[in-house]
């Protein structure tokens, strides 16, 4: 029997979009995904898969005017208790906690600066830990004008330490960094947000392919502390990043 991922581990990413068929086609071609049905209590939803294993979710945004965006979910042992901690620590709970059929229990919340994130108490579906497999989630990074406040918030809510550093702090699980918290004073009109990175073999090639499929380049491939990366947008306007990994 598989064990639930340790509390605080980014375990899932999910896209809410106003064009689910278009998003399926774009990411399927770009990242090699196939799809299977997922829980539908919040509307049409599919799980993206690599070699038969789930890596991400895609669903229809039910609220009018809701921005197309990727959401990072964190594994928790008790979604109800963690949701209460979100409120006590100054965050806002937008959805749940609610049962996602037999897959697990989930909630969607925002932190003290308004960055949206999810909580996932896995049951039949445990999620997926970020790794270096091309097409899968590789890294989660929060961009916020209040990195110190975010560090205090996530450390308290997820009961995990945050290692402070200049430029980017890191949320730690069993001493290992699992997500970044980056101070960004100027967000260029965008709200604070968790940025989803997907692993790819060649960031430049993936960037060109994204444009061919109708996507846009937000930031050309460049060197980062974690490797060569690029920031892109899908045809529906959803922002994401790709991170180059070795063979």
Kinemage of the C-alpha trace (Angstrom):
@kinemage 1
@onewidth
@group {chain A} dominant
@subgroup {mainchain}
@vectorlist {calphas} color= white
{ca unk a 1} P 0.000 0.000 0.000
{ca unk a 2} L 1.348 3.419 -1.003
{ca unk a 3} L 1.829 5.953 1.766
{ca unk a 4} L 0.486 9.483 1.595
{ca unk a 5} L 3.197 12.009 0.800
{ca unk a 6} L 4.677 13.784 3.809
{ca unk a 7} L 2.775 16.860 4.966
{ca unk a 8} L 3.951 20.017 3.228
{ca unk a 9} L 5.076 18.255 0.050
{ca unk a 10} L 3.752 19.816 -3.176
{ca unk a 11} L 1.757 16.840 -4.415
{ca unk a 12} L -0.416 18.037 -7.285
{ca unk a 13} L -0.964 20.814 -9.795
{ca unk a 14} L -4.285 21.617 -11.366
{ca unk a 15} L -5.289 23.988 -14.163
{ca unk a 16} L -8.626 25.790 -14.306
{ca unk a 17} L -9.323 26.959 -17.831
{ca unk a 18} L -12.221 28.230 -19.929
{ca unk a 19} L -11.280 25.910 -22.818
{ca unk a 20} L -10.701 22.379 -21.583
{ca unk a 21} L -10.474 20.731 -25.044
{ca unk a 22} L -7.954 23.365 -26.143
{ca unk a 23} L -5.876 22.949 -22.987
{ca unk a 24} L -5.910 19.165 -23.338
{ca unk a 25} L -4.641 19.427 -26.910
{ca unk a 26} L -1.927 21.980 -26.080
{ca unk a 27} L -0.418 20.276 -23.041
{ca unk a 28} L -0.883 16.816 -24.491
{ca unk a 29} L 1.222 17.730 -27.500
{ca unk a 30} L 3.744 19.853 -25.586
{ca unk a 31} L 4.384 17.587 -22.586
{ca unk a 32} L 3.320 14.175 -23.872
{ca unk a 33} L 0.224 13.816 -21.699
{ca unk a 34} L -2.700 11.463 -22.129
{ca unk a 35} L -5.898 11.822 -20.120
{ca unk a 36} L -8.354 9.902 -17.956
{ca unk a 37} L -11.540 11.044 -16.157
{ca unk a 38} L -11.176 12.643 -12.717
{ca unk a 39} L -13.596 13.637 -9.937
{ca unk a 40} L -16.329 15.846 -11.361
{ca unk a 41} L -18.099 17.402 -8.393
{ca unk a 42} L -16.707 20.845 -9.273
{ca unk a 43} L -17.297 20.474 -13.007
{ca unk a 44} L -15.575 18.789 -15.945
{ca unk a 45} L -12.149 17.532 -14.859
{ca unk a 46} L -9.530 15.161 -16.257
{ca unk a 47} L -6.247 13.787 -14.981
{ca unk a 48} L -3.193 14.141 -17.187
{ca unk a 49} L -0.980 11.048 -17.259
{ca unk a 50} L 2.553 10.055 -18.247
{ca unk a 51} L 2.989 6.342 -18.914
{ca unk a 52} L -0.300 5.685 -17.148
{ca unk a 53} L 0.644 7.608 -13.975
{ca unk a 54} L -1.187 10.840 -13.026
{ca unk a 55} L 0.865 14.059 -13.113
{ca unk a 56} L -1.645 16.940 -13.192
{ca unk a 57} L -5.308 17.867 -13.397
{ca unk a 58} L -7.199 20.025 -15.888
{ca unk a 59} L -10.678 21.368 -15.210
{ca unk a 60} L -13.196 23.954 -16.356
{ca unk a 61} L -13.330 27.243 -14.467
{ca unk a 62} L -16.949 27.547 -13.330
{ca unk a 63} L -16.765 31.154 -12.093
{ca unk a 64} L -17.263 33.862 -14.723
{ca unk a 65} L -14.132 35.922 -15.227
{ca unk a 66} L -11.964 33.557 -13.182
{ca unk a 67} L -8.359 33.783 -14.440
{ca unk a 68} L -6.846 30.796 -16.202
{ca unk a 69} L -4.237 29.559 -13.750
{ca unk a 70} L -2.298 26.615 -12.394
{ca unk a 71} L -2.739 25.842 -8.694
{ca unk a 72} L -0.174 24.070 -6.501
{ca unk a 73} L -1.563 21.624 -3.921
{ca unk a 74} L 0.246 20.628 -0.727
{ca unk a 75} L -0.142 17.227 0.914
{ca unk a 76} L -1.698 17.376 4.380
{ca unk a 77} L -2.592 14.743 6.940
{ca unk a 78} L -5.876 16.418 7.926
{ca unk a 79} L -7.458 18.843 5.456
{ca unk a 80} L -10.055 20.068 7.958
{ca unk a 81} L -7.493 20.905 10.632
{ca unk a 82} L -5.122 22.572 8.142
{ca unk a 83} L -7.961 24.618 6.679
{ca unk a 84} L -8.721 25.949 10.149
{ca unk a 85} L -5.048 26.872 10.550
{ca unk a 86} L -5.223 28.821 7.283
{ca unk a 87} L -7.972 30.986 8.769
{ca unk a 88} L -6.206 31.378 12.106
{ca unk a 89} L -3.007 32.500 10.338
{ca unk a 90} L -4.739 35.209 8.282
{ca unk a 91} L -5.443 33.307 5.065
{ca unk a 92} L -8.771 32.804 3.284
{ca unk a 93} L -10.518 29.551 2.420
{ca unk a 94} L -12.367 29.724 -0.898
{ca unk a 95} L -13.456 26.103 -1.404
{ca unk a 96} L -13.939 23.215 1.010
{ca unk a 97} L -12.799 21.209 2.721
{ca unk a 98} L -14.815 18.808 0.596
{ca unk a 99} L -14.626 15.212 -0.472
{ca unk a 100} L -13.411 14.572 -4.040
{ca unk a 101} L -15.278 11.294 -4.381
{ca unk a 102} L -12.961 8.512 -3.157
{ca unk a 103} L -9.809 10.270 -4.377
{ca unk a 104} L -9.291 12.364 -1.254
{ca unk a 105} L -10.268 15.492 0.615
{ca unk a 106} L -9.356 18.926 -0.666
{ca unk a 107} L -9.567 22.656 -0.100
{ca unk a 108} L -8.541 25.754 -2.032
{ca unk a 109} L -7.262 28.749 -0.083
{ca unk a 110} L -5.171 31.903 -0.377
{ca unk a 111} L -2.339 33.091 1.841
{ca unk a 112} L -1.906 36.428 3.610
{ca unk a 113} L -0.939 38.177 0.350
{ca unk a 114} L -3.641 36.528 -1.765
{ca unk a 115} L -1.654 33.770 -3.511
{ca unk a 116} L -3.944 30.807 -4.236
{ca unk a 117} L -2.948 27.260 -3.262
{ca unk a 118} L -4.600 23.930 -2.555
{ca unk a 119} L -4.573 21.363 0.234
{ca unk a 120} L -4.853 17.648 -0.517
{ca unk a 121} L -5.507 14.821 1.927
{ca unk a 122} L -4.940 11.852 -0.351
{ca unk a 123} L -6.974 8.663 -0.098
{ca unk a 124} L -7.229 6.648 -3.325
{ca unk a 125} L -5.324 9.371 -5.186
{ca unk a 126} L -2.172 10.367 -3.298
{ca unk a 127} L -0.881 12.917 -5.788
{ca unk a 128} L 2.616 13.073 -7.205
{ca unk a 129} L 5.879 14.339 -5.793
{ca unk a 130} L 7.817 16.725 -8.026
{ca unk a 131} L 10.765 15.160 -9.790
{ca unk a 132} L 12.885 15.235 -12.919
{ca unk a 133} L 10.731 13.170 -15.271
{ca unk a 134} L 10.088 15.162 -18.471
{ca unk a 135} L 6.455 16.240 -18.674
{ca unk a 136} L 5.896 16.100 -14.918
{ca unk a 137} L 5.924 18.839 -12.285
{ca unk a 138} L 9.485 19.777 -11.345
{ca unk a 139} L 9.298 22.689 -8.903
{ca unk a 140} L 6.861 25.039 -7.167
{ca unk a 141} L 7.780 28.650 -6.465
{ca unk a 142} L 5.827 31.420 -4.763
{ca unk a 143} L 6.274 34.967 -6.058
{ca unk a 144} L 5.179 37.450 -3.405
{ca unk a 145} L 5.908 41.009 -2.230
{ca unk a 146} L 5.943 39.719 1.364
{ca unk a 147} L 8.325 36.774 1.488
{ca unk a 148} L 8.844 37.059 5.235
{ca unk a 149} L 5.104 36.976 5.905
{ca unk a 150} L 4.673 34.065 3.500
{ca unk a 151} L 7.429 32.112 5.237
{ca unk a 152} L 5.743 32.523 8.614
{ca unk a 153} L 2.342 31.631 7.145
{ca unk a 154} L 3.324 28.432 5.305
{ca unk a 155} L 5.573 27.241 8.114
{ca unk a 156} L 2.668 27.542 10.573
{ca unk a 157} L -0.048 26.159 8.292
{ca unk a 158} L 1.955 23.192 6.994
{ca unk a 159} L 3.955 22.632 10.197
{ca unk a 160} L 7.227 22.669 8.267
{ca unk a 161} L 10.302 24.901 8.610
{ca unk a 162} L 11.294 27.490 6.033
{ca unk a 163} L 14.991 28.068 5.397
{ca unk a 164} L 15.615 31.767 4.907
{ca unk a 165} L 18.000 32.929 2.197
{ca unk a 166} L 18.612 36.018 0.109
{ca unk a 167} L 16.562 35.939 -3.063
{ca unk a 168} L 14.648 32.721 -2.435
{ca unk a 169} L 13.744 30.914 0.782
{ca unk a 170} L 12.705 27.268 0.754
{ca unk a 171} L 10.012 25.215 2.440
{ca unk a 172} L 11.657 22.109 3.896
{ca unk a 173} L 10.253 18.596 4.339
{ca unk a 174} L 12.567 16.284 6.268
{ca unk a 175} L 15.382 18.774 5.665
{ca unk a 176} L 14.914 18.809 1.890
{ca unk a 177} L 13.720 21.884 -0.056
{ca unk a 178} L 10.391 21.154 -1.759
{ca unk a 179} L 9.194 24.640 -2.759
{ca unk a 180} L 10.611 28.133 -3.104
{ca unk a 181} L 9.399 31.456 -1.704
{ca unk a 182} L 10.786 34.334 -3.747
{ca unk a 183} L 10.490 38.013 -2.838
{ca unk a 184} L 9.263 40.032 -5.799
{ca unk a 185} L 8.465 43.677 -5.067
{ca unk a 186} L 7.196 44.352 -8.591
{ca unk a 187} L 4.779 41.684 -9.869
{ca unk a 188} L 4.003 43.739 -13.010
{ca unk a 189} L 0.325 44.037 -12.251
{ca unk a 190} L -0.155 40.346 -11.489
{ca unk a 191} L -1.250 39.060 -8.070
{ca unk a 192} L 1.087 37.049 -5.810
{ca unk a 193} L 1.063 33.499 -7.157
{ca unk a 194} L 2.528 30.035 -7.061
{ca unk a 195} L 4.430 29.322 -10.277
{ca unk a 196} L 4.299 25.787 -11.673
{ca unk a 197} L 7.425 24.405 -13.396
{ca unk a 198} L 7.305 21.332 -15.643
{ca unk a 199} L 10.421 19.291 -16.401
{ca unk a 200} L 11.616 19.185 -20.030
{ca unk a 201} L 14.735 17.907 -21.771
{ca unk a 202} L 15.338 21.081 -23.800
{ca unk a 203} L 13.865 24.404 -22.679
{ca unk a 204} L 14.578 26.150 -25.993
{ca unk a 205} L 13.010 23.385 -28.080
{ca unk a 206} L 9.956 23.258 -25.810
{ca unk a 207} L 9.601 27.038 -26.051
{ca unk a 208} L 9.568 26.921 -29.854
{ca unk a 209} L 7.088 24.062 -29.807
{ca unk a 210} L 4.790 25.987 -27.439
{ca unk a 211} L 4.692 28.907 -29.875
{ca unk a 212} L 3.921 26.546 -32.766
{ca unk a 213} L 0.982 25.237 -30.740
{ca unk a 214} L -0.426 28.718 -30.160
{ca unk a 215} L 1.244 29.575 -26.858
{ca unk a 216} L 3.290 32.661 -25.989
{ca unk a 217} L 6.772 33.277 -24.610
{ca unk a 218} L 6.779 35.422 -21.469
{ca unk a 219} L 10.481 35.037 -20.693
{ca unk a 220} L 12.917 33.404 -23.117
{ca unk a 221} L 15.031 30.444 -21.922
{ca unk a 222} L 17.577 31.656 -19.369
{ca unk a 223} L 19.811 30.319 -16.631
{ca unk a 224} L 18.415 30.101 -13.093
{ca unk a 225} L 19.681 28.678 -9.817
{ca unk a 226} L 17.734 25.483 -10.565
{ca unk a 227} L 18.716 25.161 -14.219
{ca unk a 228} L 17.740 26.540 -17.610
{ca unk a 229} L 14.123 27.687 -17.616
{ca unk a 230} L 11.556 29.597 -19.645
{ca unk a 231} L 8.224 31.197 -18.764
{ca unk a 232} L 5.357 30.519 -21.130
{ca unk a 233} L 1.611 31.002 -21.524
{ca unk a 234} L -0.799 28.519 -23.050
{ca unk a 235} L -3.298 29.625 -25.753
{ca unk a 236} L -5.955 30.227 -23.094
{ca unk a 237} L -3.638 32.530 -21.090
{ca unk a 238} L -2.477 30.160 -18.347
{ca unk a 239} L 1.086 30.945 -17.205
{ca unk a 240} L 3.581 28.168 -16.486
{ca unk a 241} L 7.317 27.550 -16.598
{ca unk a 242} L 9.485 24.794 -18.026
{ca unk a 243} L 12.689 23.688 -16.335
{ca unk a 244} L 15.404 21.803 -18.185
{ca unk a 245} L 16.507 18.519 -16.596
{ca unk a 246} L 19.360 16.199 -17.485
{ca unk a 247} L 19.054 12.840 -19.251
